[in-house]
Amino acid sequence: MVKSDRPPANAFVAAARKIYNPIGFSKGYNFVLFFIFAGALMGFSLARLQYLDYDGKFCGKDSQAGIGECYFSGRGTPRIGLLMHLATILPAGLLVCFQFVPAIRHKVILFHRINGYIILVLSLVSTLEQHRAWMLRGWFYASSIITLRIIMIIMASIIGSSNNYFQPRMCAQIDYVLGESDTRANYPDCDSFYTGKDLDKQVLVKANMGDGSSDMEVGASLGLAFGPALWLAFVIHAVGIEIYLRLTPVEHERLRNISYLRQQEAGMNHPGRAGLTADRLGDSTVWRPMDSTRAPDEVTRLNK
């Protein structure tokens, strides 16, 4: 169990340490961030495990997929691709949460390694401090899909309330969602689709999220919001993880010292710099170990 060097500031901190110290966290803010972001990712992945019942929950009668999505992904190559996506990313989203539990990384190293190999088929990052940074970046980028949904709903509501936006949709997709009678009534231009004259016929669907809106109008609102919401969510996560990495330089340096010792033991030519480091590829000052005057055993002890 990890113990903090400083005495607890109050009774709440003392009680909180009894929760996060046993699982390897020495700082409360790290545990709070882990609880929020890893908890959100695990909850999101657990909630969507039901989608593995592809023809039941995802594309069944009460479809949980996006409106009209199963018209394209319900058959053929798109179906295979989406099935593979769901069957791989959902388990990975669950397993990766355990990768960031310090107690598992330090005490159950074999599980950490095997779990990592399952999550990533191949890792090209060769140094520990870069490994930490890029694992955090990679999964923080991937988790933007959660923030995306929140932003998309807000954007779709704004777009739909203006009644000035339209999105082209295939008549075949509208028929898949609404059926022939409602499609003919609301989109008479689709008659050429039903007569067989133009099977690829497309019409403009109004974006509307208000009362009385059809499923296709809601789908159009969400479709128009998806692109900008995705980019905004990605930028938020990309900036957020860089801020976190800049605020935790001590952990970065600690891992780089450990990496230095391991690379030195392995006989590498540039210990501590064997990889894509700024001091080898750029104009950064050449990195030195924490205290080159200390014996390796003492440096190892300080980095534990």
Summary of the structure (lengths in Angstrom):
residues: 304
radius of gyration: 25.8
end to end distance: 13.0
largest distance: 85.1
contacts: 829
relative contact order: 0.09
helix: 66%
strand: 3%
